[in-house]
């Protein structure tokens, strides 16, 4: 079995404040690379309330309730709430998928 290849660290729950993204976030990415010697993916997933709502759904089997999370893509198709936050989250996940495809095809 070949060893696992780490594609990179995925920053998630990243604050979406423009000043943070411009000044602090690049420094944090650099710390991960320098301190832990891991590559950091170009993709990141921002911290948005809308993402936590995709985890709110539950399903009942007998007397037990189980989490029944929804894909952000499915959630986006069913909800018109904060449309811009949804679209941005979907774009981030699409970018992540594209980056992974690119990195695994090298």
Backbone as JSON Lines, residues from 0, in Angstrom:
{"i":0,"aa":"X","n":[0.86,-1.18,0.0],"ca":[0.0,0.0,0.0],"c":[0.91,1.24,0.0]}
{"i":1,"aa":"X","n":[0.69,2.14,-0.94],"ca":[1.5,3.36,-0.96],"c":[1.15,4.26,0.22]}
{"i":2,"aa":"X","n":[2.13,5.02,0.7],"ca":[1.86,5.92,1.83],"c":[0.86,7.01,1.42]}
{"i":3,"aa":"X","n":[0.14,7.51,2.4],"ca":[-0.79,8.61,2.15],"c":[-0.03,9.86,1.76]}
{"i":4,"aa":"X","n":[-0.6,10.6,0.85],"ca":[0.0,11.86,0.45],"c":[-0.88,12.99,1.0]}
{"i":5,"aa":"X","n":[-0.28,13.87,1.78],"ca":[-1.02,15.01,2.31],"c":[-1.07,16.07,1.22]}
{"i":6,"aa":"X","n":[-2.29,16.37,0.77],"ca":[-2.44,17.4,-0.26],"c":[-2.25,18.79,0.32]}
{"i":7,"aa":"X","n":[-2.65,18.94,1.56],"ca":[-2.51,20.23,2.21],"c":[-3.52,20.39,3.32]}
{"i":8,"aa":"X","n":[-3.29,21.39,4.12],"ca":[-4.19,21.72,5.21],"c":[-5.31,22.59,4.64]}
{"i":9,"aa":"X","n":[-6.54,22.27,4.99],"ca":[-7.68,23.07,4.55],"c":[-8.09,24.01,5.67]}
{"i":10,"aa":"X","n":[-7.84,25.3,5.5],"ca":[-8.33,26.26,6.5],"c":[-9.86,26.28,6.47]}
{"i":11,"aa":"X","n":[-10.46,26.11,7.64],"ca":[-11.92,26.14,7.7],"c":[-12.36,26.99,8.88]}
{"i":12,"aa":"X","n":[-13.62,27.41,8.83],"ca":[-14.17,28.33,9.82],"c":[-13.34,29.62,9.86]}
{"i":13,"aa":"X","n":[-12.89,30.04,8.7],"ca":[-12.06,31.24,8.57],"c":[-12.98,32.47,8.66]}
{"i":14,"aa":"X","n":[-12.66,33.41,9.56],"ca":[-13.46,34.63,9.63],"c":[-13.5,35.31,8.26]}
{"i":15,"aa":"X","n":[-14.65,35.86,7.91],"ca":[-14.82,36.44,6.58],"c":[-14.64,37.95,6.57]}
{"i":16,"aa":"X","n":[-14.17,38.5,7.67],"ca":[-13.89,39.93,7.73],"c":[-12.82,40.29,6.71]}
{"i":17,"aa":"X","n":[-13.07,41.25,5.83],"ca":[-12.1,41.59,4.78],"c":[-10.71,41.95,5.31]}
{"i":18,"aa":"X","n":[-10.62,42.67,6.43],"ca":[-9.3,43.03,7.0],"c":[-8.57,41.78,7.47]}
{"i":19,"aa":"X","n":[-9.3,40.85,8.09],"ca":[-8.69,39.59,8.52],"c":[-8.14,38.83,7.32]}
{"i":20,"aa":"X","n":[-8.96,38.72,6.28],"ca":[-8.54,37.98,5.08],"c":[-7.34,38.63,4.41]}
{"i":21,"aa":"X","n":[-7.26,39.94,4.47],"ca":[-6.16,40.64,3.8],"c":[-4.87,40.61,4.6]}
{"i":22,"aa":"X","n":[-4.95,40.78,5.91],"ca":[-3.73,40.95,6.69],"c":[-3.38,39.75,7.58]}
{"i":23,"aa":"X","n":[-4.32,39.24,8.34],"ca":[-4.03,38.2,9.32],"c":[-3.99,36.81,8.71]}
{"i":24,"aa":"X","n":[-4.94,36.52,7.86],"ca":[-5.04,35.17,7.28],"c":[-3.77,34.75,6.55]}
{"i":25,"aa":"X","n":[-3.16,35.59,5.72],"ca":[-1.91,35.17,5.07],"c":[-0.8,34.83,6.07]}
{"i":26,"aa":"X","n":[-0.76,35.54,7.18],"ca":[0.24,35.24,8.21],"c":[-0.02,33.89,8.86]}
{"i":27,"aa":"X","n":[-1.29,33.6,9.11],"ca":[-1.66,32.31,9.72],"c":[-1.31,31.15,8.79]}
{"i":28,"aa":"X","n":[-1.55,31.34,7.5],"ca":[-1.21,30.29,6.53],"c":[0.29,30.01,6.55]}
{"i":29,"aa":"X","n":[1.06,31.09,6.62],"ca":[2.52,30.97,6.63],"c":[3.01,30.23,7.88]}
{"i":30,"aa":"X","n":[2.38,30.47,9.02],"ca":[2.76,29.79,10.26],"c":[2.58,28.28,10.11]}
{"i":31,"aa":"X","n":[1.48,27.87,9.52],"ca":[1.23,26.43,9.35],"c":[2.31,25.82,8.47]}
{"i":32,"aa":"X","n":[2.64,26.49,7.39],"ca":[3.66,25.98,6.49],"c":[5.03,25.93,7.17]}
{"i":33,"aa":"X","n":[5.41,27.01,7.84],"ca":[6.74,27.09,8.44],"c":[6.88,26.22,9.7]}
{"i":34,"aa":"X","n":[5.88,26.25,10.57],"ca":[5.98,25.54,11.85],"c":[5.77,24.04,11.7]}
{"i":35,"aa":"X","n":[4.8,23.64,10.87],"ca":[4.44,22.23,10.78],"c":[4.91,21.56,9.5]}
{"i":36,"aa":"X","n":[5.46,22.35,8.58],"ca":[5.98,21.83,7.32],"c":[4.91,21.11,6.5]}
{"i":37,"aa":"X","n":[3.7,21.65,6.54],"ca":[2.6,21.14,5.72],"c":[2.24,22.19,4.69]}
{"i":38,"aa":"X","n":[1.9,21.77,3.5],"ca":[1.38,22.74,2.54],"c":[-0.02,23.17,2.97]}
{"i":39,"aa":"X","n":[-0.4,24.36,2.61],"ca":[-1.74,24.86,2.9],"c":[-2.45,25.03,1.56]}
{"i":40,"aa":"X","n":[-3.64,24.45,1.46],"ca":[-4.41,24.57,0.23],"c":[-4.75,26.03,-0.05]}
{"i":41,"aa":"X","n":[-4.91,26.35,-1.31],"ca":[-5.35,27.69,-1.68],"c":[-6.81,27.9,-1.28]}
{"i":42,"aa":"X","n":[-7.58,26.82,-1.28],"ca":[-8.98,26.88,-0.9],"c":[-9.1,27.12,0.6]}
{"i":43,"aa":"X","n":[-10.19,27.72,0.99],"ca":[-10.54,27.81,2.4],"c":[-12.06,27.87,2.5]}
{"i":44,"aa":"X","n":[-12.55,27.5,3.67],"ca":[-13.99,27.54,3.91],"c":[-14.24,28.59,4.99]}
{"i":45,"aa":"X","n":[-15.02,29.6,4.62],"ca":[-15.31,30.69,5.54],"c":[-16.3,30.28,6.61]}
{"i":46,"aa":"X","n":[-16.24,31.01,7.72],"ca":[-17.16,30.77,8.83],"c":[-18.47,31.5,8.54]}
{"i":47,"aa":"X","n":[-19.51,30.71,8.29],"ca":[-20.82,31.29,7.98],"c":[-21.9,30.52,8.72]}
{"i":48,"aa":"X","n":[-22.86,31.24,9.24],"ca":[-23.97,30.62,9.95],"c":[-24.72,29.65,9.05]}
{"i":49,"aa":"X","n":[-24.81,29.99,7.79],"ca":[-25.55,29.16,6.84],"c":[-24.97,27.75,6.74]}
{"i":50,"aa":"X","n":[-23.65,27.61,6.92],"ca":[-23.03,26.28,6.87],"c":[-23.46,25.43,8.06]}
{"i":51,"aa":"X","n":[-23.58,26.05,9.23],"ca":[-24.01,25.28,10.39],"c":[-25.46,24.82,10.25]}
{"i":52,"aa":"X","n":[-26.26,25.56,9.51],"ca":[-27.66,25.17,9.31],"c":[-27.79,23.91,8.48]}
{"i":53,"aa":"X","n":[-26.79,23.58,7.69],"ca":[-26.85,22.34,6.9],"c":[-26.77,21.11,7.8]}
{"i":54,"aa":"X","n":[-26.35,21.31,9.06],"ca":[-26.22,20.19,10.0],"c":[-27.43,20.05,10.92]}
{"i":55,"aa":"X","n":[-28.4,20.94,10.82],"ca":[-29.52,20.97,11.75],"c":[-30.53,19.84,11.57]}
{"i":56,"aa":"X","n":[-30.57,19.24,10.43],"ca":[-31.6,18.24,10.14],"c":[-31.27,16.91,10.84]}
{"i":57,"aa":"X","n":[-32.34,16.27,11.34],"ca":[-32.19,14.96,11.97],"c":[-33.2,14.01,11.36]}
{"i":58,"aa":"X","n":[-32.93,12.73,11.49],"ca":[-33.86,11.71,11.04],"c":[-34.1,10.75,12.2]}
{"i":59,"aa":"X","n":[-35.28,10.19,12.27],"ca":[-35.63,9.28,13.36],"c":[-35.75,7.86,12.81]}
{"i":60,"aa":"X","n":[-35.08,6.95,13.49],"ca":[-35.16,5.53,13.16],"c":[-35.57,4.83,14.45]}
{"i":61,"aa":"X","n":[-36.8,4.33,14.45],"ca":[-37.32,3.75,15.68],"c":[-37.45,4.83,16.74]}
{"i":62,"aa":"X","n":[-36.82,4.62,17.88],"ca":[-36.84,5.61,18.97],"c":[-35.6,6.5,18.97]}
{"i":63,"aa":"X","n":[-34.73,6.34,18.0],"ca":[-33.46,7.06,18.01],"c":[-33.45,8.16,16.95]}
{"i":64,"aa":"X","n":[-32.85,9.29,17.31],"ca":[-32.66,10.38,16.35],"c":[-31.19,10.41,15.94]}
{"i":65,"aa":"X","n":[-30.96,10.58,14.65],"ca":[-29.62,10.63,14.1],"c":[-29.43,11.9,13.3]}
{"i":66,"aa":"X","n":[-28.21,12.46,13.33],"ca":[-27.95,13.61,12.46],"c":[-28.16,13.22,11.0]}
{"i":67,"aa":"X","n":[-28.7,14.09,10.22],"ca":[-28.93,13.86,8.8],"c":[-28.48,15.11,8.04]}
{"i":68,"aa":"X","n":[-27.15,15.36,8.06],"ca":[-26.66,16.6,7.44],"c":[-26.95,16.64,5.94]}
{"i":69,"aa":"X","n":[-27.09,17.85,5.43],"ca":[-27.32,18.05,4.0],"c":[-26.09,18.66,3.36]}
{"i":70,"aa":"X","n":[-25.89,18.33,2.14],"ca":[-24.82,18.95,1.37],"c":[-25.15,20.43,1.18]}
{"i":71,"aa":"X","n":[-24.14,21.27,1.19],"ca":[-24.36,22.7,0.94],"c":[-24.98,22.9,-0.43]}
{"i":72,"aa":"X","n":[-24.69,22.01,-1.36],"ca":[-25.24,22.13,-2.71],"c":[-26.75,21.85,-2.69]}
{"i":73,"aa":"X","n":[-27.17,20.82,-1.92],"ca":[-28.6,20.53,-1.78],"c":[-29.29,21.64,-1.0]}
{"i":74,"aa":"X","n":[-28.65,22.1,0.05],"ca":[-29.23,23.15,0.88],"c":[-29.44,24.41,0.05]}
{"i":75,"aa":"X","n":[-28.49,24.71,-0.78],"ca":[-28.56,25.9,-1.64],"c":[-29.77,25.82,-2.57]}
{"i":76,"aa":"X","n":[-30.04,24.64,-3.06],"ca":[-31.14,24.47,-4.0],"c":[-32.51,24.6,-3.31]}
{"i":77,"aa":"X","n":[-32.56,24.33,-2.0],"ca":[-33.83,24.3,-1.29],"c":[-34.13,25.56,-0.49]}
{"i":78,"aa":"X","n":[-33.17,26.43,-0.29],"ca":[-33.35,27.57,0.61],"c":[-32.98,28.88,-0.06]}
{"i":79,"aa":"X","n":[-33.77,29.87,0.18],"ca":[-33.52,31.17,-0.43],"c":[-33.12,32.2,0.62]}
{"i":80,"aa":"X","n":[-32.81,31.77,1.86],"ca":[-32.48,32.69,2.95],"c":[-31.45,33.73,2.56]}
{"i":81,"aa":"X","n":[-30.26,33.63,3.11],"ca":[-29.18,34.55,2.78],"c":[-28.51,34.05,1.51]}
{"i":82,"aa":"X","n":[-29.05,34.45,0.4],"ca":[-28.63,33.95,-0.91],"c":[-27.14,34.17,-1.18]}
{"i":83,"aa":"X","n":[-26.63,35.34,-0.84],"ca":[-25.23,35.62,-1.13],"c":[-24.3,34.74,-0.31]}
{"i":84,"aa":"X","n":[-24.61,34.52,0.97],"ca":[-23.79,33.64,1.81],"c":[-23.8,32.21,1.26]}
{"i":85,"aa":"X","n":[-24.98,31.76,0.83],"ca":[-25.07,30.43,0.24],"c":[-24.23,30.32,-1.02]}
{"i":86,"aa":"X","n":[-24.35,31.29,-1.9],"ca":[-23.6,31.26,-3.15],"c":[-22.09,31.29,-2.89]}
{"i":87,"aa":"X","n":[-21.68,32.09,-1.93],"ca":[-20.25,32.16,-1.6],"c":[-19.77,30.82,-1.04]}
{"i":88,"aa":"X","n":[-20.54,30.2,-0.16],"ca":[-20.16,28.9,0.4],"c":[-20.07,27.85,-0.7]}
{"i":89,"aa":"X","n":[-21.03,27.84,-1.6],"ca":[-21.01,26.89,-2.71],"c":[-19.77,27.12,-3.58]}
{"i":90,"aa":"X","n":[-19.44,28.37,-3.85],"ca":[-18.24,28.68,-4.63],"c":[-16.99,28.16,-3.94]}
{"i":91,"aa":"X","n":[-16.91,28.32,-2.61],"ca":[-15.74,27.84,-1.87],"c":[-15.6,26.32,-1.99]}
{"i":92,"aa":"X","n":[-16.7,25.61,-1.86],"ca":[-16.64,24.15,-1.98],"c":[-16.33,23.71,-3.41]}
{"i":93,"aa":"X","n":[-16.85,24.42,-4.38],"ca":[-16.51,24.11,-5.78],"c":[-15.02,24.34,-6.04]}
{"i":94,"aa":"X","n":[-14.47,25.43,-5.5],"ca":[-13.05,25.72,-5.66],"c":[-12.21,24.64,-4.99]}
{"i":95,"aa":"X","n":[-12.64,24.2,-3.8],"ca":[-11.95,23.12,-3.1],"c":[-11.95,21.84,-3.94]}
{"i":96,"aa":"X","n":[-13.1,21.48,-4.49],"ca":[-13.18,20.27,-5.32],"c":[-12.25,20.38,-6.52]}
{"i":97,"aa":"X","n":[-12.25,21.53,-7.17],"ca":[-11.36,21.74,-8.33],"c":[-9.9,21.63,-7.94]}
{"i":98,"aa":"X","n":[-9.55,22.2,-6.79],"ca":[-8.16,22.15,-6.34],"c":[-7.74,20.71,-6.05]}
{"i":99,"aa":"X","n":[-8.61,19.94,-5.42],"ca":[-8.28,18.55,-5.11],"c":[-8.11,17.74,-6.39]}
{"i":100,"aa":"X","n":[-9.01,17.93,-7.34],"ca":[-8.88,17.25,-8.63],"c":[-7.55,17.59,-9.28]}
{"i":101,"aa":"X","n":[-7.22,18.87,-9.28],"ca":[-5.95,19.3,-9.88],"c":[-4.76,18.67,-9.18]}
{"i":102,"aa":"X","n":[-4.76,18.67,-7.84],"ca":[-3.63,18.13,-7.09],"c":[-3.5,16.61,-7.22]}
{"i":103,"aa":"X","n":[-4.6,15.92,-7.4],"ca":[-4.53,14.46,-7.52],"c":[-4.25,14.0,-8.94]}
{"i":104,"aa":"X","n":[-4.33,14.9,-9.9],"ca":[-4.03,14.52,-11.28],"c":[-2.61,14.86,-11.68]}
{"i":105,"aa":"X","n":[-1.83,15.39,-10.77],"ca":[-0.43,15.72,-11.08],"c":[0.44,14.49,-11.08]}
